[in-house]
Amino acid sequence: MRLFEILSCVLVLVSSSLLLMPAALKLSAWRLFCVNALMSMAVVIHLIHEGPHWQMLPLYLACIVLLISGFTWKGHSKQLTTVMVVSTIMLVAGCASFSRLFPMFRLPKPTGPAAVGTRILHIVDQNRVESDGYSPSGKRELIIQVWYPAEPSRADHLAIYQRRKEVTLRASYRSVLRTNSYEDAAILHGGPYPVLLYNPGWMGERTEGTYQMEELASHGFIVVAVDHTFYGGLVEFPDGHIADSHSAPALGNFENSNVQQQWALGDKFVRIEAQDDVTVLDHLEAMNQDPHSPWFQKIDLNHVGAMGFSIGGAVAAQVAFQDHRVRAALNLDGWTFGDVASQGLAKPMMVIYEDKSQTLPTPVQLSSGPLASQYFWETSATDFAHVSQSLQTNGGFLLFIAGTRHVDFTDRALFSPLISITGGGSLAPEQTHAIVNRYTLAFFSQELKGSHEPLLNAVPSPFSEVEFRRFPARNQPGH
């Protein structure tokens, strides 16, 4: 819990204790009034500075009960007063429990020398007709969010984590959660800065890897996260309409499909989302050449990388395969669909997998258990064979991080301390994120900035949780 949340809870408890023994305290009504006034001030400051959210609803109710009781306590029986006090204490306990289970989590502070700015942009691809849902223009429309090195002014404020219309009711607290990025801040003088495209997982959000976006931007990268419309989370467009993924197929679900069907789906949507990335690059190129754009000559399109989580990792590899502007790709725990699965990627590629036990199947897993489970492990085995072949042929980097699960590569691992809620692994999310950030930054700094990165030559890894392999490059440059 944050400062004024804690202070409000403490003052509620103090006010409750005064209600129980007003007669024993000289000037107790005055003292009760003062405590209630302080409690009200703390709550108001919390609402303004920290933002209202549903986890605090029991506390808000407790404050209302106490304020009413404070003005009328002389007319209450001792039994009624006791009931009120016990009720407020239970409400505070409920508030603390909700705040513990679904905390207002803190993103790690970026370690780079630059402050971080962020902006949300709207893109229309005039060359593609939208066939998967409503589009005002009838064309393929995208929302992207950009993180970049910034020069914030005193008037700039920290951006929220997600916009209100882009979260569900349970996740609504994230619309008042602040990040480490300054909203619409001026771009840092200098540049141009190399570009990284980020692709979220299937039905994921552009913000799901904010811990990475901010870290990379603080070290001098322009990072562009793409909301792949109708295949991700809720997306708000400038005219106010919301796109969702309710009609998207169940990618990765083998309950009603086999391996070949899922592979065909993966190939299809990886190519669609890779074309979204190409559209984004074209838009960045236009902004970079526009003297009236704040991005004028700030974007280095000669040094572009792509990255992504889950299927977004396959999208990153695919766009690197098909677009000459993309020089390196990073796959965060995703199966590799598309052309790279069959032909490999003759460009620098890093693949980071979760715990080895969750990636490489045993013979028993491949041959026994529910059919859907066998299909899942067969796909995992096929994917790893494709990735290994590409790395052995073209070079690159391969990592396994012990104690991690799929979700740990995103911010979602921070959403609750209970892994039964997040689905995370045994390794602390802060450590997972630190490891991922170190290798991601080293990889793209070497491949796009030409820096020497000792971490990429350190075998074994300095991180005890990491199994790291480096494959020498053979066929460079790539497609």
URPE-V780954 format. One record per backbone hydrogen bond with DSSP energy under -1.0 kcal/mol. CO is the residue of the C=O (numbers start at 1). NH is the residue of the N-H. If there is no record, write none. Layout:
BEGIN
CO NH
CO NH
END
This chain:
BEGIN
2 6
3 7
4 8
5 9
6 10
7 11
8 12
9 13
10 14
11 15
12 16
13 17
14 18
15 19
16 20
22 25
25 28
27 31
28 32
29 33
30 34
31 35
32 36
33 37
34 38
35 39
36 40
37 41
38 42
39 43
40 44
41 45
42 46
43 47
44 48
45 49
46 50
46 51
53 56
54 57
56 60
57 61
58 62
59 63
60 64
61 65
62 66
63 67
64 68
65 69
66 70
67 71
69 73
72 75
73 76
77 81
78 82
79 83
80 84
81 85
82 86
83 87
84 88
85 89
86 90
87 91
88 92
89 93
90 94
91 95
92 96
93 97
94 98
95 99
96 100
97 101
98 102
103 105
115 150
116 182
117 148
118 184
119 146
121 144
123 142
125 128
128 140
138 130
140 125
142 123
143 227
144 121
145 225
146 119
147 223
148 117
149 188
153 156
157 183
159 179
163 166
164 167
169 172
171 174
172 175
173 176
174 162
177 161
181 159
182 118
182 185
186 151
193 300
194 222
195 305
196 224
197 307
198 226
199 309
201 204
204 233
205 208
207 210
208 411
209 212
209 213
210 214
212 216
213 217
214 218
216 221
217 220
218 114
222 196
223 147
224 198
225 145
227 229
228 231
231 203
235 243
237 240
241 237
243 235
245 248
249 251
250 253
258 262
259 263
260 264
261 265
262 266
263 267
264 268
265 269
266 270
267 271
268 272
269 273
270 274
271 275
272 276
273 277
274 278
275 279
276 280
277 281
278 282
279 283
280 284
281 285
282 286
283 287
284 288
285 289
288 297
290 293
293 296
295 298
298 193
299 301
300 303
303 195
304 327
305 197
306 330
307 199
308 332
309 312
310 313
311 315
312 316
313 317
314 318
315 319
316 320
317 321
318 322
319 323
323 326
328 306
329 350
330 308
331 333
331 352
332 310
335 337
339 343
340 344
345 347
348 329
349 397
350 331
351 399
352 333
353 401
355 358
356 359
356 360
362 366
364 368
370 374
371 375
372 376
373 377
374 378
375 379
376 380
377 381
378 382
379 383
380 384
381 385
382 386
383 387
384 388
385 389
386 390
387 391
388 392
389 393
390 394
391 395
396 471
397 351
398 469
399 353
400 467
401 404
403 427
404 355
405 408
406 409
407 410
410 413
411 414
412 415
418 421
418 422
419 423
428 432
429 433
430 434
431 435
432 436
433 437
434 438
435 439
436 440
437 441
438 442
439 443
440 444
441 445
442 446
443 447
444 448
445 449
445 451
453 456
454 457
463 466
465 402
467 400
469 398
471 396
END
